[in-house]
């Protein structure tokens, strides 16, 4: 009985395993000026629905809405943006459509 050992050729192809991360786009929530919401109502809604919104920042944004016609009140992931946008709209704030940042 004869045993023959054979060696198979090994090929070592180098693969490019570079991972390219593509971040999801952020979305902007924009409140528009109108003639029927009071400063107090807009400010209270921002504090109620936008995470970590301070009273001082809410008043700054409310003034921006009034004097400049609009303010970007939050920027972040789409799912959260959709929720906050819907909540503010439900409170009768005048909202611009969501847009990617």
NORHUDA-V763846 format. One record per residue. N is the residue number from 0. RES is the residue in one letter. PSI is psi in radians with two decimals (999 if undefined). OMEGA is omega as a letter, one per 40 degrees, with the letter a starting at -180 (* if undefined). Layout:
((N;RES;PSI;OMEGA) (N;RES;PSI;OMEGA))
This chain:
((0;X;2.28;a) (1;X;2.24;i) (2;X;2.21;a) (3;X;2.19;i) (4;X;2.19;i) (5;X;2.58;i) (6;X;2.16;i) (7;X;2.49;a) (8;X;2.40;i) (9;X;2.29;i) (10;X;2.27;i) (11;X;1.54;i) (12;X;2.32;i) (13;X;2.20;i) (14;X;2.51;i) (15;X;1.90;a) (16;X;0.70;a) (17;X;2.21;a) (18;X;2.16;i) (19;X;2.01;i) (20;X;2.24;i) (21;X;2.06;a) (22;X;2.57;i) (23;X;2.55;a) (24;X;2.62;i) (25;X;2.77;i) (26;X;2.56;a) (27;X;2.37;i) (28;X;2.10;a) (29;X;2.17;i) (30;X;2.35;a) (31;X;2.66;i) (32;X;2.59;i) (33;X;3.11;a) (34;X;0.11;a) (35;X;-0.35;i) (36;X;2.36;i) (37;X;2.80;i) (38;X;-0.79;a) (39;X;-0.76;a) (40;X;-0.81;a) (41;X;-0.82;a) (42;X;-0.82;i) (43;X;-0.66;i) (44;X;-0.73;i) (45;X;-0.76;i) (46;X;-0.69;a) (47;X;-0.70;a) (48;X;-0.41;a) (49;X;2.10;a) (50;X;2.45;i) (51;X;0.39;i) (52;X;2.09;i) (53;X;2.81;i) (54;X;-0.72;a) (55;X;-0.79;a) (56;X;-0.65;i) (57;X;-0.73;i) (58;X;-0.65;i) (59;X;-0.81;a) (60;X;-0.68;i) (61;X;-0.75;i) (62;X;-0.68;i) (63;X;-0.75;i) (64;X;-0.83;a) (65;X;-0.86;a) (66;X;-0.47;a) (67;X;-0.14;i) (68;X;-0.30;i) (69;X;2.85;i) (70;X;2.42;i) (71;X;1.98;a) (72;X;-0.26;i) (73;X;2.55;i) (74;X;2.29;i) (75;X;-2.90;a) (76;X;2.61;a) (77;X;-0.80;a) (78;X;-0.79;i) (79;X;-0.72;i) (80;X;-0.73;i) (81;X;-0.72;i) (82;X;-0.92;a) (83;X;-0.69;i) (84;X;-0.82;a) (85;X;-0.68;i) (86;X;-0.77;i) (87;X;-0.68;i) (88;X;-0.66;i) (89;X;-0.51;i) (90;X;0.16;i) (91;X;0.28;i) (92;X;2.58;i) (93;X;2.05;a) (94;X;2.45;i) (95;X;2.72;i) (96;X;2.62;i) (97;X;2.46;i) (98;X;2.62;i) (99;X;2.53;a) (100;X;999;*))
